[in-house]
Amino acid sequence: MKWAMRLRVAFYLAQALDYCSSKGRALYHDLNAYRVLFDQDGNPRLSCFGLMKNSRDGKSYSTNLAFTPPEYLRTGRVTPESVVYSFGTLLLDLLSGKHIPPSHALDLIRGKNFLMLMDSCLEGHFSNNDGTELVRLASRCLQYEPRERPNARSLVIALAPLQKETEVPSHVLMDISHETASSASTSVLTPLGEACSRTDLTAIHEILENLGYKDDEGVANELSFQMWTSQIQETLNGKKRGDAAFRAKDFSTAIDSYTEFIDGGTMISPTVFARRCLCYLMNNMPQEALGDAMQAQVISPDWPAAFYLQAAALFKLGMDNDARETLKDGSLLDAKRKRN
């Protein structure tokens, strides 16, 4: 991304966190680069999925350790200051174009060698003053002591003066066609897309059952040395029980069994999230269904089924405009798959 767009991403995300804080949702769960999405106009957005993982006591049950503050490793709890630390790691990502361990980045910052952090793809097309300010802000966010980090409002105030080319639309800065998203409306939906557009849950069930787990191929599962322990075997048995209940249309049992597999935390499966999503829809739990469809998208960003299922959940929630846009996104991915 161009320098102006990177600054815009940082600013928009700070605004999103400030908005969450103002609405009493300061404990955004697991803030990391994969939570950052872009809308049809190329504007950066913060995925709402992080809000669905909140808990009253700040307990976090899963997290991306690459973006995690030091106090999380001690307490296992997320605080508003923890979220700011994670935001600091995102600033480093924007500066460098890759993920740099915060400890290494701080060593470079302390040595006043911030140019070593800068992405070579920028080819020097950035303001040294702006770069210095962004590095300084990242350093404040990454302070070891939580109380020494700025709050979300301070982030917005610090980033606002750095915004460049504010009159240029994001899709122009991103060098993407503004017609890309709207062209999806002419795409033909697959049977799954059609079923989700009608929220025909019976048809969705039949299609997912026929698809099986073929779309899980290529999903990275980093298995620990405990792979073959009884605990792992029980986790896999949970998936098998879920599949049996799903096939028998016992959706409540399927939810319990798939949850057992997911909470095991050793293996990830977008298909399991897709199936549990449908089970939630069958039990009239559209908000939970939307969360699972979004998690399937996080695991497999290019999987059309994840978008179609989100659309079905959004239709159930009465968010028809959002649902139609999500259907378009899914059909775009389907069309791309066919071209490849």
VEXDREN-2710 file (C-alpha; in Angstrom, 1 decimal):
% VEXDREN-2710
k/r/px/py/pz
1/MET/0.0/0.0/0.0
2/LYS/1.0/3.6/-0.6
3/TRP/2.2/5.6/2.4
4/ALA/-1.0/7.7/2.5
5/MET/-3.1/4.5/2.6
6/ARG/-1.1/3.0/5.4
7/LEU/-1.7/6.2/7.4
8/ARG/-5.4/6.0/6.6
9/VAL/-5.6/2.4/7.8
10/ALA/-4.0/3.3/11.1
11/PHE/-6.4/6.2/11.5
12/TYR/-9.6/4.3/10.6
13/LEU/-8.7/1.5/13.0
14/ALA/-8.0/3.9/15.8
15/GLN/-11.4/5.5/15.1
16/ALA/-13.0/2.1/15.2
17/LEU/-11.4/1.2/18.6
18/ASP/-12.4/4.6/20.0
19/TYR/-16.0/4.0/18.8
20/CYS/-15.9/0.5/20.5
21/SER/-14.7/2.1/23.7
22/SER/-17.4/4.8/23.6
23/LYS/-20.0/2.1/23.3
24/GLY/-18.7/0.2/26.3
25/ARG/-16.9/-2.5/24.2
26/ALA/-13.3/-1.6/24.9
27/LEU/-12.2/-5.2/25.2
28/TYR/-11.9/-5.9/21.4
29/HIS/-10.9/-9.5/21.2
30/ASP/-7.7/-10.6/19.5
31/LEU/-6.9/-7.5/17.5
32/ASN/-4.5/-8.5/14.7
33/ALA/-3.9/-7.9/11.0
34/TYR/-6.5/-10.6/10.0
35/ARG/-9.2/-8.6/11.7
36/VAL/-8.7/-5.7/9.2
37/LEU/-11.1/-5.9/6.2
38/PHE/-11.7/-3.5/3.3
39/ASP/-15.2/-2.5/2.1
40/GLN/-16.3/-2.1/-1.6
41/ASP/-14.9/1.4/-1.6
42/GLY/-11.5/0.2/-0.4
43/ASN/-11.9/1.8/3.1
44/PRO/-10.4/-0.2/6.0
45/ARG/-12.8/-1.6/8.5
46/LEU/-12.5/-3.5/11.8
47/SER/-14.2/-6.8/11.6
48/CYS/-17.1/-7.0/14.2
49/PHE/-16.1/-10.6/15.0
50/GLY/-13.7/-9.4/17.7
51/LEU/-16.7/-7.9/19.6
52/MET/-18.4/-11.3/19.6
53/LYS/-15.6/-12.8/21.6
54/ASN/-15.9/-10.4/24.5
55/SER/-16.4/-11.8/28.0
56/ARG/-17.4/-9.9/31.1
57/ASP/-14.2/-10.6/33.0
58/GLY/-11.9/-10.0/30.1
59/LYS/-11.0/-13.7/29.9
60/SER/-9.8/-14.6/26.4
61/TYR/-10.1/-18.2/25.3
62/SER/-8.0/-18.0/22.2
63/THR/-5.6/-15.4/20.8
64/ASN/-2.9/-14.8/18.2
65/LEU/0.3/-14.7/20.3
66/ALA/2.2/-12.8/17.7
67/PHE/0.0/-9.7/18.6
68/THR/-0.4/-10.4/22.3
69/PRO/0.8/-8.1/25.1
70/PRO/3.2/-9.4/27.8
71/GLU/0.6/-9.2/30.6
72/TYR/-1.7/-11.7/28.7
73/LEU/0.9/-14.4/29.1
74/ARG/0.9/-13.8/32.9
75/THR/-2.9/-13.4/33.5
76/GLY/-4.7/-14.7/30.4
77/ARG/-6.9/-11.7/30.5
78/VAL/-7.5/-8.9/28.0
79/THR/-7.8/-5.3/29.2
80/PRO/-8.3/-2.1/27.1
81/GLU/-4.6/-1.5/27.5
82/SER/-3.9/-4.9/26.0
83/VAL/-5.9/-3.9/22.9
84/VAL/-3.7/-0.8/22.5
85/TYR/-0.6/-3.0/22.7
86/SER/-2.0/-5.1/19.8
87/PHE/-2.7/-1.8/17.9
88/GLY/1.0/-1.0/18.3
89/THR/1.9/-4.3/16.6
90/LEU/-0.4/-3.3/13.7
91/LEU/1.4/0.0/13.4
92/LEU/4.6/-2.0/13.0
93/ASP/3.0/-4.1/10.4
94/LEU/2.0/-1.0/8.4
95/LEU/5.5/0.4/8.7
96/SER/7.4/-2.7/7.7
97/GLY/5.0/-4.5/5.4
98/LYS/5.5/-7.7/7.5
99/HIS/5.1/-8.8/11.1
100/ILE/8.1/-7.9/13.2
101/PRO/8.3/-9.2/16.8
102/PRO/7.7/-6.1/19.0
103/SER/10.9/-6.8/21.1
104/HIS/13.0/-6.6/17.9
105/ALA/11.2/-3.5/16.7
106/LEU/11.7/-1.8/20.1
107/ASP/15.4/-2.5/19.9
108/LEU/15.6/-0.8/16.6
109/ILE/13.5/2.1/17.9
110/ARG/15.7/2.6/20.9
111/GLY/18.7/2.6/18.6
112/LYS/17.0/5.4/16.7
113/ASN/17.3/3.2/13.6
114/PHE/13.7/3.4/12.6
115/LEU/14.5/3.5/8.9
116/MET/15.4/-0.2/9.3
117/LEU/11.7/-0.8/10.1
118/MET/10.4/0.8/6.9
119/ASP/9.0/-1.3/4.1
120/SER/11.5/-1.4/1.2
121/CYS/8.4/-1.5/-1.2
122/LEU/7.7/2.2/-0.3
123/GLU/11.0/3.0/-2.1
124/GLY/11.5/6.0/0.2
125/HIS/8.1/7.6/-0.8
126/PHE/7.2/8.6/2.7
127/SER/7.7/11.6/5.0
128/ASN/10.5/11.1/7.6
129/ASN/8.6/13.2/10.0
130/ASP/5.4/11.1/9.6
131/GLY/7.5/7.9/9.9
132/THR/9.1/9.2/13.1
133/GLU/5.7/10.1/14.6
134/LEU/4.2/6.7/13.7
135/VAL/7.3/4.9/15.2
136/ARG/6.9/7.0/18.3
137/LEU/3.2/6.2/18.6
138/ALA/4.0/2.5/18.1
139/SER/6.6/2.7/20.8
140/ARG/4.1/4.2/23.3
141/CYS/1.6/1.5/22.5
142/LEU/4.2/-1.3/23.1
143/GLN/5.2/-0.1/26.6
144/TYR/5.7/-3.0/28.9
145/GLU/3.6/-1.4/31.7
146/PRO/-0.1/-1.2/30.6
147/ARG/-0.7/2.1/32.4
148/GLU/2.0/3.8/30.2
149/ARG/0.1/3.1/27.0
150/PRO/-2.2/5.7/25.4
151/ASN/-6.0/5.2/25.2
152/ALA/-8.0/4.9/22.0
153/ARG/-9.0/8.5/21.9
154/SER/-5.3/9.6/22.2
155/LEU/-4.5/7.3/19.2
156/VAL/-7.1/9.2/17.1
157/ILE/-5.8/12.6/18.1
158/ALA/-2.2/11.6/17.3
159/LEU/-3.0/10.1/13.9
160/ALA/-5.4/12.7/12.6
161/PRO/-2.7/15.3/11.7
162/LEU/-0.8/12.7/9.7
163/GLN/-3.6/12.0/7.2
164/LYS/-2.5/12.7/3.6
165/GLU/-4.4/13.0/0.3
166/THR/-7.6/12.9/2.3
167/GLU/-9.6/13.9/-0.9
168/VAL/-8.4/10.8/-2.7
169/PRO/-10.8/7.9/-2.4
170/SER/-9.4/4.7/-0.8
171/HIS/-9.9/2.6/-3.9
172/VAL/-7.7/5.0/-5.9
173/LEU/-5.0/4.8/-3.3
174/MET/-5.3/1.1/-3.3
175/ASP/-5.1/0.9/-7.2
176/ILE/-8.3/-1.2/-7.3
177/SER/-11.3/-0.8/-9.7
178/HIS/-14.3/0.7/-8.0
179/GLU/-16.5/-1.4/-10.3
180/THR/-15.2/-4.7/-9.0
181/ALA/-17.7/-5.1/-6.2
182/SER/-20.7/-4.0/-8.2
183/SER/-19.9/-6.3/-11.1
184/ALA/-20.7/-9.2/-8.8
185/SER/-24.4/-8.4/-9.2
186/THR/-24.2/-9.9/-12.7
187/SER/-22.6/-13.1/-11.5
188/VAL/-24.7/-16.3/-11.3
189/LEU/-24.9/-17.7/-7.8
190/THR/-24.0/-21.3/-7.1
191/PRO/-26.6/-23.6/-5.6
192/LEU/-25.3/-22.8/-2.2
193/GLY/-25.4/-19.1/-2.9
194/GLU/-29.0/-19.5/-4.2
195/ALA/-30.1/-21.5/-1.1
196/CYS/-28.5/-18.9/1.2
197/SER/-30.2/-16.0/-0.7
198/ARG/-33.5/-17.7/0.0
199/THR/-32.5/-18.8/3.5
200/ASP/-33.6/-22.3/2.5
201/LEU/-32.0/-24.1/5.5
202/THR/-33.0/-27.5/4.3
203/ALA/-31.3/-27.0/0.9
204/ILE/-28.2/-25.6/2.7
205/HIS/-28.1/-28.7/4.9
206/GLU/-28.2/-31.0/1.9
207/ILE/-25.5/-29.1/0.0
208/LEU/-23.1/-28.9/3.0
209/GLU/-23.6/-32.6/3.6
210/ASN/-22.8/-33.4/0.0
211/LEU/-19.7/-31.1/0.1
212/GLY/-18.2/-32.9/3.0
213/TYR/-14.8/-31.6/4.1
214/LYS/-13.2/-31.1/0.7
215/ASP/-12.9/-27.3/1.2
216/ASP/-10.8/-28.0/4.3
217/GLU/-7.9/-29.1/2.1
218/GLY/-5.0/-26.8/2.3
219/VAL/-6.0/-25.3/5.7
220/ALA/-2.9/-25.2/7.9
221/ASN/-3.1/-27.1/11.1
222/GLU/-0.1/-26.8/13.4
223/LEU/-0.4/-29.9/15.5
224/SER/1.6/-30.2/18.7
225/PHE/3.5/-33.2/19.9
226/GLN/0.3/-34.2/21.8
227/MET/-1.3/-35.0/18.4
228/TRP/-2.0/-38.6/19.3
229/THR/-2.8/-38.3/23.0
230/SER/-6.2/-39.2/24.3
231/GLN/-7.1/-35.5/24.6
232/ILE/-6.6/-35.0/20.9
233/GLN/-8.4/-38.2/20.0
234/GLU/-11.4/-37.1/22.1
235/THR/-11.3/-33.8/20.2
236/LEU/-11.5/-35.6/16.9
237/ASN/-14.3/-37.8/18.3
238/GLY/-16.2/-34.7/19.0
239/LYS/-16.1/-33.8/15.3
240/LYS/-17.2/-37.3/14.4
241/ARG/-20.2/-37.1/16.8
242/GLY/-21.0/-33.7/15.4
243/ASP/-21.0/-35.1/11.8
244/ALA/-23.3/-38.0/12.8
245/ALA/-25.7/-35.6/14.5
246/PHE/-25.5/-33.2/11.6
247/ARG/-26.4/-36.0/9.2
248/ALA/-29.3/-37.1/11.4
249/LYS/-30.5/-33.4/11.6
250/ASP/-30.1/-33.5/15.4
251/PHE/-28.8/-29.9/15.3
252/SER/-28.6/-29.2/19.1
253/THR/-26.4/-32.3/19.6
254/ALA/-24.3/-31.2/16.6
255/ILE/-23.7/-27.8/18.1
256/ASP/-22.5/-29.4/21.4
257/SER/-20.2/-31.8/19.6
258/TYR/-18.8/-29.3/17.2
259/THR/-18.2/-26.9/20.1
260/GLU/-16.2/-29.6/21.8
261/PHE/-14.0/-30.0/18.7
262/ILE/-13.5/-26.2/18.3
263/ASP/-12.8/-25.7/22.0
264/GLY/-10.1/-28.4/21.8
265/GLY/-8.1/-25.7/20.0
266/THR/-5.6/-28.1/18.3
267/MET/-7.1/-28.3/14.8
268/ILE/-9.1/-25.8/12.8
269/SER/-11.8/-26.5/10.2
270/PRO/-13.8/-24.0/8.3
271/THR/-16.3/-26.7/7.4
272/VAL/-17.0/-27.4/11.1
273/PHE/-17.7/-23.7/11.6
274/ALA/-19.9/-23.7/8.5
275/ARG/-21.9/-26.7/9.8
276/ARG/-22.3/-25.3/13.3
277/CYS/-23.4/-22.0/11.6
278/LEU/-26.3/-23.9/9.9
279/CYS/-27.1/-25.7/13.2
280/TYR/-27.4/-22.3/14.9
281/LEU/-29.7/-21.1/12.1
282/MET/-31.8/-24.2/12.5
283/ASN/-32.1/-23.3/16.2
284/ASN/-33.1/-19.7/15.4
285/MET/-29.7/-18.3/16.7
286/PRO/-28.7/-16.1/13.8
287/GLN/-26.2/-14.0/15.8
288/GLU/-24.2/-17.0/16.8
289/ALA/-24.5/-18.3/13.2
290/LEU/-23.1/-15.1/11.8
291/GLY/-20.1/-15.4/14.2
292/ASP/-19.3/-18.9/13.0
293/ALA/-19.6/-17.9/9.3
294/MET/-17.2/-15.0/9.9
295/GLN/-14.8/-17.3/11.7
296/ALA/-14.9/-19.7/8.7
297/GLN/-14.0/-16.7/6.6
298/VAL/-11.1/-15.8/8.9
299/ILE/-9.7/-19.3/8.5
300/SER/-10.4/-19.5/4.7
301/PRO/-10.6/-15.9/3.4
302/ASP/-11.3/-17.1/-0.2
303/TRP/-14.0/-19.6/0.6
304/PRO/-17.3/-18.5/-1.0
305/ALA/-19.4/-20.7/1.3
306/ALA/-18.3/-18.6/4.3
307/PHE/-19.7/-15.5/2.6
308/TYR/-22.9/-17.2/1.5
309/LEU/-23.6/-18.4/5.1
310/GLN/-22.9/-14.9/6.4
311/ALA/-25.6/-13.7/4.0
312/ALA/-28.1/-16.3/5.3
313/ALA/-27.5/-15.2/8.9
314/LEU/-27.7/-11.5/7.9
315/PHE/-31.1/-12.1/6.2
316/LYS/-32.3/-13.8/9.4
317/LEU/-31.1/-10.8/11.4
318/GLY/-33.1/-8.4/9.1
319/MET/-29.9/-6.9/7.6
320/ASP/-30.9/-7.4/4.0
321/ASN/-28.6/-4.8/2.4
322/ASP/-25.6/-6.3/4.1
323/ALA/-26.7/-9.8/3.2
324/ARG/-27.0/-8.9/-0.5
325/GLU/-23.5/-7.3/-0.5
326/THR/-22.1/-10.4/1.1
327/LEU/-23.7/-12.6/-1.5
328/LYS/-22.0/-10.5/-4.1
329/ASP/-18.7/-11.0/-2.4
330/GLY/-19.2/-14.7/-2.4
331/SER/-20.2/-14.8/-6.1
332/LEU/-17.0/-12.8/-6.9
333/LEU/-14.9/-15.4/-5.2
334/ASP/-16.8/-18.2/-7.1
335/ALA/-16.2/-16.4/-10.4
336/LYS/-12.5/-16.1/-9.5
337/ARG/-12.2/-19.8/-8.7
338/LYS/-13.7/-20.7/-12.1
339/ARG/-11.2/-18.4/-13.9
340/ASN/-8.3/-20.1/-12.1
END
